[in-house]
Amino acid sequence: MTPRPDDQARTDLRDLVAQASKRREQEHERIETEFWQEIDFLQNRYHGAQQDVADALGVKRNQILRQTKRYRSADQDPDIVND
């Protein structure tokens, strides 16, 4: 049987859980950013690609637009079409 925790053990555990949660949130944000930047690139592959991307993801084109604007990197110009 494991010993009953004292206040210090509980505090340490809460701190470790908070750290793990923070790492998870940071990784989630990084992955979301990479995903939407890739989608931003892909939606410009050809005329009509934005609708095809929306269909593949099962969302509306407006959501694609909002998310890609939100996660667009500062050096990306939205008016440049990638060939």
C-alpha positions in Angstrom: 0.0 0.0 0.0 1.4 3.4 -0.9 1.7 6.0 1.8 -0.8 8.8 2.3 0.4 12.0 0.7 1.3 15.0 2.7 0.7 18.6 1.7 4.1 18.9 0.0 3.5 15.8 -2.1 0.1 17.2 -3.2 1.6 20.6 -4.1 4.4 18.9 -6.0 1.9 16.7 -7.9 -0.2 19.8 -8.8 2.9 21.6 -10.1 3.9 18.6 -12.3 0.3 18.3 -13.7 0.3 22.0 -14.5 3.6 21.7 -16.3 2.4 18.7 -18.3 -0.8 20.6 -19.2 1.2 23.6 -20.3 3.4 21.5 -22.5 0.4 19.9 -24.0 -1.2 23.3 -24.8 2.0 24.5 -26.4 2.3 21.5 -28.6 -1.3 21.7 -29.6 -0.8 25.3 -30.6 2.3 24.5 -32.6 0.6 21.6 -34.4 -2.5 23.8 -35.2 -0.3 26.5 -36.6 1.6 24.1 -38.8 -1.6 22.5 -40.0 -3.3 25.7 -41.0 -0.2 27.1 -42.6 -0.1 24.0 -44.7 -3.8 24.3 -45.6 -3.1 27.9 -46.6 -0.5 26.8 -49.0 -2.6 23.9 -50.4 -5.7 26.1 -51.0 -3.8 28.1 -53.5 -2.6 25.2 -55.6 -5.2 25.8 -58.3 -8.4 27.7 -58.9 -11.2 26.1 -56.8 -8.8 24.4 -54.4 -10.2 26.2 -51.4 -13.6 24.6 -51.9 -11.9 21.2 -52.5 -10.0 21.6 -49.2 -13.1 22.6 -47.4 -14.9 19.6 -48.8 -12.1 17.3 -47.8 -12.1 18.7 -44.2 -15.9 18.7 -44.0 -16.1 22.4 -43.2 -17.2 25.6 -44.9 -14.8 27.8 -47.0 -15.4 30.6 -44.5 -13.9 28.5 -41.7 -10.8 27.8 -43.9 -10.4 31.5 -44.5 -10.7 32.4 -40.8 -8.3 29.7 -39.7 -5.7 30.4 -42.3 -5.8 34.1 -41.6 -5.4 33.4 -37.9 -2.4 31.1 -38.3 -0.8 32.8 -41.3 2.9 33.5 -40.6 4.0 37.1 -40.8 6.2 36.5 -43.8 3.3 35.0 -45.9 1.6 37.3 -48.3 -2.0 36.3 -48.8 -2.0 37.8 -52.3 0.7 35.5 -53.6 -0.5 32.4 -55.3 1.9 29.4 -54.9 2.4 27.5 -58.2 
